[in-house]
Amino acid sequence: MIKRSVTKFLSLSEFAQLTLSYSVSHFPPLSLFHHLLFLEFPIPKMDDPKTDYRQFFIEDTDFYNRIVLSFLLPQSLWVPLPRFFQTWLRNYIGGVLLYFISGFLWCFYIYYWKRNVYLPKDAIPSRRAMLLQIGVAMKAMPWYSLLPTISEYLTEIGWTKSFPRIDNVGWVAYVGYLAIYMVIVEFGIYWMHRELHDIKPLYKYLHATHHIYNKQNTLSPFAGLAFHPLDGILQALPHSLALFIVPVHFIAHLALLFIEGVWTANIHDCIHGKLWPVMGAGYHTIHHTTYRHNYGHYTIWMDWMFGTLRDPEEDEGKAM
């Protein structure tokens, strides 16, 4: 009778709050966790009909699909496809366009327009090296596109903690959740990347495909996505897993994936931007030459915390 009353009058999220509040009163170390999740930021209640976000997610996905696919393909080719495959096709086409547009523009700027300004002549990669990188990336791109497609589908059916509009939680919670999301992504990508080096079979059969580019004259913006398909998926996986851990604005998640495509081109150009605490190309070039340092993603913090940071400016000082 008591159990029936509880399930009748308490939503799932309210029941979780009650349970955790009880736990906090008996286990004080949980108080910080409770404070972050329930007191500072409101939890979107996915099981409340008034805040059922699934229709918003579906409408957003359909909108993105129409924007990309209607512009590039005749409707007869994509409209009959199931929505999952429409989304995959949109992600694939978008990924290919982003890869080539960002890669060509950046290569044109640093290798031709500003030739020898940022890099010495012998550090400019050959066309053959860049074409090989493009070939590896294009073979992997259909598989890369699968991960965000699955994440989007799971979000649509309500399996993730994402919310569709900022006003669902407010600006304070939006910023707080996004900060937690970014910490999870930084931590996850750091350790995923590091284990791809430390676990020998993973390095030999997956990550070594990317590390054949280990000198300035072989690294280029096109090397940014030149991975074994499974390697690329594993390194992007923390972005998707974080959706199940912390509520995050789903459009912000998609925007960060877009930025990821531009970012990965930038950190393979061997030009050190010197913007602390950003994990710029100077740090990542060291990673490609030593294999044991600078595993991080957007920032140097994880490498600093776990003792794998190597500063390019210190390297330059020693060389002088």
Secondary structure as UniProt FT lines:
FT   HELIX           2..9
FT   HELIX           12..26
FT   HELIX           28..30
FT   HELIX           31..34
FT   HELIX           35..40
FT   TURN            46..47
FT   HELIX           49..51
FT   HELIX           54..72
FT   HELIX           75..78
FT   TURN            79..80
FT   HELIX           83..107
FT   HELIX           108..113
FT   TURN            114..117
FT   HELIX           121..123
FT   HELIX           127..144
FT   HELIX           146..156
FT   TURN            157..158
FT   HELIX           166..168
FT   HELIX           171..198
FT   HELIX           200..205
FT   HELIX           207..209
FT   TURN            210..212
FT   TURN            216..218
FT   HELIX           221..225
FT   HELIX           229..241
FT   HELIX           242..244
FT   HELIX           250..266
FT   TURN            267..268
FT   TURN            276..277
FT   HELIX           281..290
FT   HELIX           301..306
FT   HELIX           312..319
//
